[in-house]
């Protein structure tokens, strides 16, 4: 894990990520601001799940809890993106999106950016670690979790 100050990975002009109005993902976003990765886990059947849901998808309990996990995983899938999905990304490609699997948290998977050379060779199964990127001056403030090959 690393939270070394660095320039923002993504260019200015993208919409700020904020929790949905219903607040379901708010604990996840709040955790990132504290260098913590939170994933839901059901205390009744111990099932992990991500993205967040109001109830456990396995036993249907409404008592799903947020649990801190180590921000590390392995690349389950990836894509080198050449076509910008937003005007702010025009001329900034390619960039790398990865689907990261967390074996120590029920193998949940989450999408993120892979830091480093956008033309780097990527191997499925490569170990990665999370890098927290804070935007404390943004309104509203937010933090992102990127990934990089584990060192
Ligand atoms: Zn459950």
Boltz pocket constraint, residues with backbone or C-beta under 6 A from the ligand:
constraints:
  - pocket:
      binder: B
      contacts: [[A, 42], [A, 43], [A, 44], [A, 45], [A, 46], [A, 47], [A, 56], [A, 57], [A, 58], [A, 59], [A, 60], [A, 61]]
      max_distance: 6.0
